[in-house]
Amino acid sequence: MLTVTLAQAKARLSELLDKVETGEKIVITRRGKTVAYLSPTAGRKKPLPMQELAAFRATMPRLRRPLAELLREIRDASL
């Protein structure tokens, strides 16, 4: 874990973020006391399996009426 002062963090923010992207954790201190941690996010999301989603959607039944019409009916019924 890398420790830097606030002044160093301000001067080298881009460099520090590059290190965080590679998985390194960084501690920022002010007057010798820890004030912040920089750490990588939970992780990038995997791309959606588009072919599987398309196959699933093809199994869904078709609506008899346009969706906009159904939504208007539901909205008007709740008033």
Disulfide bonds with the S-S distance in Angstrom:
none
